[in-house]
Amino acid sequence: MTPTVVVADDHPAFGLGMRLALQAEGFDVVATVETGAAAAEEAARLRPDAVVLDVRMPGVDGIEACRRIVAARSAGAVVMLSTYDDPHTVRRAAEAGARAYLTKETPVRAIADLLRRLVAEPGLKLIDVPSLPELTPRERDVLQALGDGATNKQIAVRLGIGVDTVKDHLSSLFGKLDVSDRVQAVLAARRLGLQGDPPRSGVPDRGSRA
């Protein structure tokens, strides 16, 4: 029996290309949509074997669409296909119930082979969830302060600790995040989903900023 697939991507040209490529690989692409909401609706209506979702779409994004589809058991498998492969996004996709996460650079043949495996093995999950560095509560406080652009002295005042202690926490943070300065630490934290906005100001250093 020919596996059925719904493709969702907010770039019509990419969606059409994926549709044609999967059809050439022997799949029946029963719908091609451009929003997460439409993907969830079509999945509920068509009950496909698989749904291929872009992560970032207007309105309801791919992560929320995945969550809705999995909760309603509208499809046999949900595969996230995106330009973004940062750990935080992959983790969110896994938590939403995606069974695989691929970048858009993945060859169509590899995507098709993966879809066949997922359809054939309902319990199979092919999504690698990145591990997070284990930060202490105080390290998280320091990291949040970094994101606010605070200097070492400002962090010390905010947390009621000494400047030397702040430097010790920064050194530990840099090691755990595998970075060499405070700006890189904030960017790494954002990528991992540990913290929000980057610092509004500041010069990269190795924790010695006064």
FENUR-V247971 format. One record per residue. PSI is psi in whole degrees, -180 to 180 (NA if undefined). OMEGA is omega as a letter, one per 40 degrees, with the letter a starting at -180 (none if undefined). D_CENTER is the distance of its C-alpha to the mean C-alpha in Angstrom with 2 decimals. Layout:
PSI;OMEGA;D_CENTER
PSI;OMEGA;D_CENTER
This chain:
135;a;32.63
125;i;30.23
139;i;26.59
144;a;25.40
141;i;22.07
132;i;20.61
131;i;18.57
120;i;16.65
136;a;15.89
0;i;17.16
104;a;18.89
-39;a;22.03
-41;i;22.99
-43;i;19.80
-43;i;20.05
-42;i;23.71
-42;i;23.23
-40;i;20.85
-50;a;23.39
-39;a;26.26
-43;i;24.67
-36;i;23.85
-39;i;27.31
-24;i;28.81
4;i;27.18
13;i;28.93
154;i;26.47
101;i;27.58
103;a;25.08
-14;i;26.37
145;i;24.39
118;a;22.34
170;a;20.90
3;i;19.15
158;i;17.51
-37;i;15.45
-44;i;18.66
-35;i;20.71
-45;i;18.50
-40;i;18.99
-45;a;22.65
-36;i;23.31
-42;i;21.78
-35;a;24.07
-39;a;26.97
-19;a;26.68
60;a;25.18
166;i;23.73
-30;a;23.04
154;i;19.49
130;i;17.14
117;a;14.99
134;i;12.46
148;a;10.97
-49;a;7.79
111;i;9.90
155;a;13.38
148;i;16.15
-118;i;16.99
117;a;15.08
179;a;11.60
-34;i;10.16
-46;i;8.44
-38;i;11.92
-42;i;13.74
-45;a;12.39
-42;i;13.50
-43;a;16.80
-43;a;17.45
-42;a;16.98
-37;a;19.06
-5;a;21.72
45;a;21.68
-14;a;21.99
155;i;20.74
-35;a;21.11
148;i;17.57
128;i;14.29
127;i;12.47
132;a;9.31
115;a;10.42
161;i;8.92
-27;a;10.08
133;i;6.87
30;i;5.98
150;a;5.45
-39;a;5.68
-44;a;4.55
-41;i;0.95
-42;a;3.38
-42;i;5.62
-39;i;5.45
-43;i;5.95
-43;i;8.50
-30;i;10.02
-13;i;10.53
7;i;12.41
143;a;10.92
-7;i;13.21
155;i;11.63
120;a;8.79
154;i;10.55
162;a;10.76
-7;i;13.50
-7;a;15.74
131;i;16.23
145;a;19.89
-39;i;20.80
-40;i;22.99
-39;i;20.20
-45;a;18.17
-43;i;21.47
-40;i;22.30
-44;i;19.06
-41;i;19.68
-41;i;23.25
-44;a;22.37
-38;i;20.14
-38;a;22.93
-27;a;25.56
89;a;24.03
-31;a;22.76
0;a;21.68
135;i;19.75
128;a;16.09
43;a;14.73
123;i;11.22
115;a;11.23
116;a;9.61
143;i;10.01
151;i;12.77
146;i;13.18
143;a;16.46
107;i;19.05
144;i;20.28
161;i;23.47
-40;a;23.86
-39;i;25.89
-37;i;23.40
-38;i;20.81
-45;i;23.63
-41;i;24.32
-41;i;20.75
-41;i;20.73
-37;i;24.08
-42;i;22.89
-24;i;20.38
0;i;23.46
18;a;25.29
144;i;27.83
171;i;30.29
-42;i;31.26
-42;i;34.31
-39;i;32.42
-43;a;29.97
-45;i;33.06
-45;a;34.74
-41;a;31.77
-6;i;31.28
37;a;34.99
170;a;34.82
159;i;36.44
-39;i;35.16
-36;i;35.58
-38;i;33.41
-45;i;30.68
-38;i;31.02
-43;i;30.78
-39;i;27.50
-43;i;26.15
-42;i;27.32
-43;i;25.61
-47;a;22.29
-39;i;22.54
-44;a;23.24
-33;a;20.39
-5;i;17.84
50;i;19.80
172;a;20.71
-5;i;24.18
173;a;24.29
-37;i;23.17
-44;i;21.33
-35;i;19.23
-43;a;18.66
-41;i;17.32
-40;i;15.01
-40;i;13.74
-40;i;13.44
-44;a;11.37
-35;a;8.94
-6;a;8.95
22;a;9.00
-16;a;12.70
162;a;14.29
-111;a;14.46
152;i;16.54
165;i;18.00
142;a;21.72
-22;i;24.02
170;i;26.56
153;i;27.52
134;i;28.47
136;i;26.62
-171;a;28.62
32;i;28.64
2;a;29.11
6;a;32.68
133;a;32.24
NA;none;34.97
